Amino acid sequence: MAGKEKRDFCINCRKETKYDLREKSIVKNIRNKAYTFKITVAICQECGEEMNIPGLIDKNIAEIDEQYRTAEGLASVDDIRKLMKIYNIGKTPLSQALGFGEVTIPRYLEGQVPSKDYSDIIKAALTSPSYMKQMLMKNRNKLTYAAFKKAMTAAENTERLFSVSDKMLGVIAYVFERLEEVTPLTLQKLLYFIQGTYSALYGKPIFIEDCQAWVHGPVYPEVYNLFKDFKYDPIDDARFVLLKGTKDALTDSEKRVIDLITNTFGIYGGKVLEKITHNELPWIEARKGYGDKIPSNEPLPQKQIMQYYISVHQKYRIDTEDGLRTYIHTMLDSPSRQTI
């Protein structure tokens, strides 16, 4: 089935022919209930009949299984794997932690469909670190100390996601969707530019968190604590499965501003974005009296950020990508700290 030109033996044409892969709806009865599933079929380009292609039956089984689980609201194999990754726990310890038999999770990973009750437990653990902590405490006598400690530490770390506002989580989730790779440094600067641009255009902050003037530019401390373990590497965080749907709570105007920022500032690395902030008045004012490498946690007031970006908007029209690009180039062309 791989390759540009798909060919196989057609039993109707009695020869090897080209075929196309198409979607087909079928109805199957499972436990006395009818379900409509969409499966992939191979259609001969010459006779128009379905062809038996190696591997297609397995694909159809997987398609039906996934759709059935979705229709019944059941946990998927992918859900279980994410749960294991988030909480740093093996399949047998996970079974024990959730109060199942030792072989239950291994069987689910092999394709057995979970009951509704067990599926609800899996989904609750996947969406709530506090629930997972409760289950770990309830069943800790079934786990080895090492497995319990690792999973509990992961659960406690995962709870830190909820130390920031829902709006901040939504913005972060949407930034991750828009950009392929985001380092902690890049994320911090993008959040600052999003806050400044949104507040200038709409007269209010997009999220409630305040940032501080650190050595490497504006930083939101709560967000820093979430992703500090990634250091200079792109953020690859299994915990963000917990934020599925969070970005959908953003308004059209909020998404528009994030789109503007990711399409312009988002093409640069963290160090370039840092240079831009070092040429901006809010950070310069907050860092007065500090040497270049002297740490500080001086606040960058939201009102001051908004006023600065209002002045930027008046000069550059930052409600457009062209305006933002012009502003970026002006800041990057500055040989030293220079404001608009």
C-alpha positions as CSV (number, residue, x, y, z in Angstrom):
1,M,0.0,0.0,0.0
2,A,3.1,2.2,0.2
3,G,4.5,4.1,-2.8
4,K,3.1,6.7,-5.2
5,E,1.5,4.2,-7.6
6,K,-0.8,1.7,-5.9
7,R,-1.0,-1.7,-7.7
8,D,-2.1,-5.2,-6.8
9,F,-3.9,-8.2,-8.2
10,C,-7.6,-7.8,-9.0
11,I,-9.5,-11.0,-8.9
12,N,-12.2,-9.6,-11.2
13,C,-9.8,-8.4,-13.9
14,R,-7.5,-11.4,-13.3
15,K,-4.4,-9.3,-13.5
16,E,-2.4,-6.7,-11.6
17,T,-4.1,-3.3,-11.8
18,K,-3.9,0.2,-10.2
19,Y,-6.3,1.0,-7.4
20,D,-7.4,3.9,-5.3
21,L,-8.1,4.1,-1.6
22,R,-11.5,5.4,-0.7
23,E,-13.7,5.8,2.3
24,K,-16.8,3.5,2.6
25,S,-19.6,3.5,5.2
26,I,-20.6,0.1,6.7
27,V,-23.1,-0.9,9.3
28,K,-22.2,-3.4,12.0
29,N,-24.2,-4.8,14.9
30,I,-22.2,-5.0,18.2
31,R,-24.0,-6.2,21.3
32,N,-27.4,-5.8,19.6
33,K,-26.7,-2.2,18.6
34,A,-26.2,-0.9,15.1
35,Y,-23.2,1.3,14.4
36,T,-22.1,3.0,11.2
37,F,-18.4,2.9,10.6
38,K,-16.2,4.5,7.9
39,I,-13.5,2.2,6.6
40,T,-10.9,2.3,3.9
41,V,-11.4,0.2,0.8
42,A,-9.3,-0.3,-2.3
43,I,-11.1,0.2,-5.6
44,C,-9.8,-1.2,-8.9
45,Q,-9.3,1.6,-11.4
46,E,-10.3,-0.7,-14.3
47,C,-13.4,-2.6,-13.1
48,G,-14.4,-0.4,-10.2
49,E,-14.8,-3.4,-7.8
50,E,-13.2,-3.7,-4.3
51,M,-9.9,-5.4,-4.1
52,N,-8.3,-7.4,-1.3
53,I,-5.1,-5.6,-0.4
54,P,-2.6,-7.0,2.1
55,G,-2.8,-5.1,5.4
56,L,-6.2,-3.5,4.6
57,I,-8.2,-5.9,6.9
58,D,-6.0,-5.0,9.8
59,K,-6.4,-1.3,9.0
60,N,-10.2,-1.8,8.9
61,I,-10.2,-3.5,12.3
62,A,-8.2,-0.6,13.8
63,E,-10.6,1.9,12.2
64,I,-13.7,0.2,13.5
65,D,-12.2,-0.2,17.0
66,E,-11.3,3.4,17.2
67,Q,-14.7,4.6,16.0
68,Y,-16.5,2.2,18.3
69,R,-14.5,3.4,21.3
70,T,-15.3,7.0,20.3
71,A,-19.0,6.3,19.9
72,E,-19.2,4.7,23.3
73,G,-16.9,7.2,25.0
74,L,-14.4,4.5,25.8
75,A,-10.7,5.0,26.5
76,S,-8.4,4.2,23.6
77,V,-5.0,2.4,23.5
78,D,-3.5,5.9,22.8
79,D,-5.2,7.2,26.0
80,I,-3.6,4.5,28.0
81,R,-0.1,5.1,26.5
82,K,-0.4,8.8,27.2
83,L,-1.4,8.0,30.8
84,M,1.7,5.9,31.2
85,K,3.9,8.6,29.8
86,I,2.4,11.4,31.9
87,Y,2.7,9.6,35.2
88,N,5.9,7.8,34.4
89,I,4.4,4.4,35.2
90,G,4.5,0.9,33.6
91,K,1.5,-1.0,32.4
92,T,1.3,-3.5,35.3
93,P,1.8,-0.8,38.0
94,L,-0.8,1.4,36.2
95,S,-3.3,-1.5,36.5
96,Q,-2.6,-1.7,40.2
97,A,-2.7,2.0,40.8
98,L,-6.2,2.2,39.2
99,G,-7.4,-0.7,41.2
100,F,-7.6,-3.2,38.3
101,G,-6.2,-6.7,38.1
102,E,-2.5,-6.9,37.2
103,V,-3.1,-8.0,33.6
104,T,-6.0,-5.6,32.8
105,I,-4.0,-2.7,31.3
106,P,-1.7,-5.1,29.4
107,R,-4.8,-6.7,27.8
108,Y,-6.2,-3.3,26.9
109,L,-2.9,-2.4,25.2
110,E,-3.2,-5.6,23.2
111,G,-6.7,-4.4,21.9
112,Q,-9.2,-5.7,24.4
113,V,-12.0,-3.1,24.8
114,P,-12.4,-1.8,28.4
115,S,-15.8,-1.8,30.1
116,K,-17.5,1.5,30.6
117,D,-16.7,1.6,34.3
118,Y,-13.0,0.9,33.8
119,S,-12.9,3.3,30.9
120,D,-14.3,6.1,33.0
121,I,-11.6,5.5,35.6
122,I,-8.9,5.7,32.9
123,K,-10.3,8.9,31.5
124,A,-10.6,10.5,34.9
125,A,-6.9,9.7,35.6
126,L,-6.0,11.1,32.2
127,T,-7.8,14.4,32.7
128,S,-7.2,15.0,36.4
129,P,-3.9,14.7,38.2
130,S,-5.7,15.1,41.6
131,Y,-7.8,12.1,40.8
132,M,-4.7,10.1,39.8
133,K,-3.1,11.1,43.2
134,Q,-6.2,9.9,45.0
135,M,-6.0,6.5,43.2
136,L,-2.3,6.2,43.9
137,M,-2.9,6.8,47.6
138,K,-5.8,4.4,47.7
139,N,-3.8,1.6,46.1
140,R,-0.2,2.4,47.3
141,N,0.0,-0.9,49.1
142,K,-0.3,-2.7,45.8
143,L,2.7,-0.8,44.3
144,T,6.4,-1.0,44.9
145,Y,7.8,2.0,46.7
146,A,9.7,3.0,43.6
147,A,6.7,2.8,41.3
148,F,4.5,4.7,43.7
149,K,7.1,7.5,44.2
150,K,7.7,8.0,40.5
151,A,4.0,8.2,39.7
152,M,3.2,10.4,42.7
153,T,6.0,12.8,41.8
154,A,4.8,13.0,38.2
155,A,1.2,13.6,39.4
156,E,2.4,16.5,41.7
157,N,4.4,18.0,38.8
158,T,1.4,17.7,36.5
159,E,-0.8,19.6,38.9
160,R,1.5,22.6,38.3
161,L,-0.2,23.0,35.0
162,F,-3.2,24.3,36.8
163,S,-1.2,27.0,38.7
164,V,-1.8,29.4,35.8
165,S,-5.1,30.7,34.6
166,D,-7.2,28.9,32.1
167,K,-6.7,31.7,29.6
168,M,-2.9,31.4,29.9
169,L,-3.2,27.6,29.3
170,G,-5.4,28.2,26.3
171,V,-2.9,30.7,24.8
172,I,0.0,28.3,25.4
173,A,-1.9,25.3,23.9
174,Y,-2.7,27.4,20.8
175,V,0.9,28.6,20.4
176,F,2.0,25.0,20.5
177,E,-0.6,24.1,17.8
178,R,0.6,27.0,15.6
179,L,4.4,26.3,15.9
180,E,6.3,23.1,15.4
181,E,9.0,23.7,18.0
182,V,8.9,26.1,20.9
183,T,11.6,26.4,23.6
184,P,10.9,27.8,27.0
185,L,12.7,31.0,26.1
186,T,10.8,31.4,22.9
187,L,7.5,30.7,24.6
188,Q,8.2,33.4,27.3
189,K,8.8,36.1,24.7
190,L,5.8,35.1,22.5
191,L,3.5,35.3,25.6
192,Y,4.9,38.8,26.3
193,F,4.3,40.0,22.7
194,I,0.8,38.4,22.6
195,Q,0.0,40.2,25.9
196,G,1.3,43.6,24.6
197,T,-0.3,43.4,21.2
198,Y,-3.7,42.2,22.5
199,S,-3.8,44.8,25.2
200,A,-3.0,47.6,22.8
201,L,-5.6,46.5,20.3
202,Y,-8.4,45.6,22.7
203,G,-7.6,47.8,25.8
204,K,-7.3,44.8,28.2
205,P,-4.9,42.0,28.9
206,I,-5.5,38.6,27.3
207,F,-4.5,36.8,30.5
208,I,-4.1,37.9,34.2
209,E,-0.6,36.8,34.9
210,D,2.1,39.4,35.4
211,C,5.6,39.1,34.1
212,Q,9.0,40.1,35.5
213,A,12.1,41.7,34.0
214,W,14.7,39.0,34.2
215,V,18.1,39.1,32.7
216,H,17.0,37.4,29.5
217,G,13.9,39.6,29.0
218,P,10.3,39.4,30.3
219,V,9.4,36.2,32.1
220,Y,6.2,34.8,33.5
221,P,7.4,32.9,36.6
222,E,4.6,30.5,36.8
223,V,5.1,29.4,33.2
224,Y,8.9,29.2,33.8
225,N,8.3,26.7,36.6
226,L,6.1,24.6,34.3
227,F,8.8,24.1,31.6
228,K,12.1,24.8,33.3
229,D,13.2,21.1,33.0
230,F,13.3,21.5,29.2
231,K,16.0,24.2,29.5
232,Y,17.1,25.2,26.0
233,D,15.3,22.2,24.3
234,P,12.0,22.4,22.5
235,I,9.1,21.7,24.8
236,D,7.7,18.1,24.3
237,D,5.3,17.7,27.2
238,A,2.9,14.7,27.5
239,R,1.0,16.6,30.2
240,F,-0.5,18.8,27.6
241,V,-2.9,16.1,26.6
242,L,-4.7,17.4,29.7
243,L,-5.3,20.7,27.9
244,K,-7.1,19.2,25.0
245,G,-9.9,21.6,24.1
246,T,-8.5,24.4,26.2
247,K,-7.5,26.5,23.1
248,D,-11.2,26.2,22.0
249,A,-12.1,28.5,24.8
250,L,-10.2,31.4,23.2
251,T,-12.2,34.1,21.4
252,D,-11.8,34.8,17.7
253,S,-10.0,38.1,18.5
254,E,-7.6,36.3,20.9
255,K,-6.8,33.7,18.3
256,R,-6.3,36.4,15.7
257,V,-3.7,38.1,17.8
258,I,-1.9,34.9,18.5
259,D,-1.9,34.2,14.8
260,L,-0.4,37.6,14.1
261,I,2.4,37.0,16.7
262,T,3.2,33.4,15.7
263,N,3.3,34.4,12.0
264,T,5.8,37.2,12.7
265,F,7.7,36.9,15.9
266,G,7.2,33.2,15.8
267,I,9.6,32.7,12.9
268,Y,12.6,33.8,15.1
269,G,14.5,31.9,17.8
270,G,14.4,32.8,21.5
271,K,17.6,34.7,21.5
272,V,16.5,37.0,18.7
273,L,13.2,37.6,20.5
274,E,15.2,38.4,23.7
275,K,17.1,41.1,21.8
276,I,13.8,42.7,20.7
277,T,12.6,42.9,24.3
278,H,15.9,44.4,25.4
279,N,15.3,47.3,23.1
280,E,11.8,48.0,24.5
281,L,11.0,50.6,27.1
282,P,9.2,48.4,29.7
283,W,12.1,46.0,30.2
284,I,14.7,48.9,30.0
285,E,12.8,50.9,32.7
286,A,12.4,47.9,35.0
287,R,16.1,46.9,34.7
288,K,17.4,50.4,35.6
289,G,20.2,50.1,38.2
290,Y,20.9,46.4,37.4
291,G,24.0,45.2,35.6
292,D,23.6,43.1,32.5
293,K,24.0,39.8,34.3
294,I,22.5,40.8,37.7
295,P,19.3,38.8,38.3
296,S,16.1,40.7,39.1
297,N,12.4,40.0,39.6
298,E,11.2,43.5,39.0
299,P,7.6,43.6,37.8
300,L,6.6,44.6,34.3
301,P,3.1,46.1,35.0
302,Q,0.4,45.2,32.5
303,K,-0.6,48.9,32.2
304,Q,2.9,49.9,31.3
305,I,3.1,47.1,28.7
306,M,-0.2,48.2,27.2
307,Q,0.8,51.8,27.0
308,Y,4.0,51.0,25.3
309,Y,2.3,48.8,22.7
310,I,-0.4,51.4,22.1
311,S,2.4,53.7,21.1
312,V,3.9,51.0,18.9
313,H,0.5,50.5,17.3
314,Q,0.2,54.2,16.5
315,K,3.5,54.2,14.7
316,Y,3.5,50.7,13.1
317,R,-0.1,49.4,12.9
318,I,0.5,46.2,14.7
319,D,-2.9,44.9,13.9
320,T,-1.3,43.7,10.6
321,E,1.5,41.3,9.9
322,D,3.3,43.9,7.8
323,G,3.2,46.4,10.6
324,L,4.6,43.9,13.1
325,R,7.4,42.9,10.7
326,T,8.4,46.5,10.2
327,Y,8.5,46.9,14.0
328,I,10.5,43.7,14.4
329,H,13.1,44.8,11.8
330,T,13.4,48.3,13.5
331,M,14.1,46.6,16.9
332,L,16.6,44.2,15.4
333,D,18.4,46.9,13.4
334,S,19.0,48.8,16.7
335,P,22.7,48.4,17.7
336,S,21.9,49.1,21.3
337,R,19.0,49.6,23.6
338,Q,16.7,51.9,21.7
339,T,13.0,52.6,22.0
340,I,10.5,53.7,19.4
